[in-house]
Amino acid sequence: MAEPKGMKYEDRQQASAAAKKAMLERFKPKPHVTDPDLEARKAAAAAELEAVRAARNAEREAKRAAAAEAERLRLEDEALTQEARELDLRARQKEARDLRYAARKQKRK
């Protein structure tokens, strides 16, 4: 095999070793550069997340309170309606009883 002009076996070996070394350097992990603002951004993101959670919880509590108030009003209205029904029933029963009593009195005369 003819050698290229000016290339010897040692030169080729060195070039091959340098190429292998460069290939291995590509796969080595790079040193990490830490962002000086990373902690501040993390804290800001955490604060924003906490604010969103607090707003959602407040909204949820407001909905629960409104639902509880609506249920209380419904039950109160239902109780009043039931009481009115009972009073109406008692009045009709009393009227029927009074009519029967009056009819008996009428028969005796």
C-alpha positions in Angstrom: 0.0 0.0 0.0 1.4 3.3 -0.9 1.5 5.9 1.8 0.4 9.4 1.1 3.2 11.9 0.8 4.3 13.0 4.2 2.1 10.5 6.2 3.8 7.9 8.2 2.3 5.1 10.3 2.7 7.0 13.5 1.0 10.0 12.0 -2.0 7.9 11.0 -2.1 6.3 14.5 -2.1 9.7 16.1 -4.8 11.0 13.8 -6.9 7.9 14.5 -6.4 8.3 18.3 -7.4 12.0 18.1 -10.5 11.1 16.1 -11.5 8.5 18.6 -10.8 10.9 21.5 -13.0 13.6 19.8 -15.8 11.0 19.2 -15.7 10.0 22.9 -15.8 13.7 24.0 -19.1 14.1 22.2 -20.7 11.5 24.4 -19.3 12.8 27.7 -21.8 14.8 29.8 -21.5 18.5 29.5 -21.0 20.6 32.7 -24.3 22.0 33.9 -24.7 25.7 34.0 -27.1 26.7 36.8 -29.3 29.7 36.1 -28.9 32.3 38.9 -32.6 33.2 38.6 -33.8 29.5 38.8 -34.6 29.7 42.5 -36.5 33.0 42.0 -38.5 31.6 39.1 -39.3 28.4 41.1 -40.5 30.5 44.1 -42.6 32.7 41.8 -44.2 29.7 40.2 -44.9 28.2 43.6 -46.4 31.4 44.8 -48.6 31.7 41.7 -49.7 28.1 42.1 -50.6 28.7 45.7 -52.6 31.8 44.7 -54.5 29.9 42.1 -55.2 27.1 44.6 -56.4 29.6 47.2 -58.7 31.3 44.6 -60.1 27.9 43.6 -60.7 26.9 47.2 -62.4 30.3 48.0 -64.6 29.8 44.9 -65.4 26.3 46.0 -66.3 27.4 49.5 -68.5 30.2 48.1 -70.4 27.7 46.0 -70.8 25.4 49.0 -72.1 28.2 51.2 -74.5 29.3 48.4 -75.7 25.7 48.0 -76.1 25.3 51.8 -78.1 28.6 52.0 -80.3 27.5 49.1 -81.0 24.2 50.8 -81.8 25.9 54.0 -84.2 28.2 52.3 -85.8 25.3 50.5 -86.2 23.3 53.7 -87.6 26.4 55.4 -90.1 26.9 52.6 -91.0 23.2 52.6 -91.6 23.3 56.4 -93.8 26.4 56.0 -95.7 24.8 53.2 -96.2 21.6 55.2 -97.4 23.7 58.2 -99.9 25.5 56.0 -101.1 22.2 54.6 -101.6 20.9 58.2 -103.4 24.0 59.2 -105.7 23.8 56.2 -106.4 20.1 56.8 -107.2 20.8 60.5 -109.5 23.6 59.5 -111.3 21.4 57.0 -111.6 18.6 59.5 -112.9 21.0 62.1 -115.4 22.3 59.6 -116.6 18.8 58.7 -116.8 18.0 62.5 -118.8 21.1 63.1 -121.2 20.2 60.2 -121.7 16.8 61.6 -122.3 18.2 65.1 -124.8 20.7 63.7 -126.6 18.0 61.7 -127.0 15.9 64.9 -128.3 18.9 66.7 -130.7 19.5 63.9 -132.0 15.9 64.1 -132.8 16.2 67.8 -135.1 19.2 67.4 
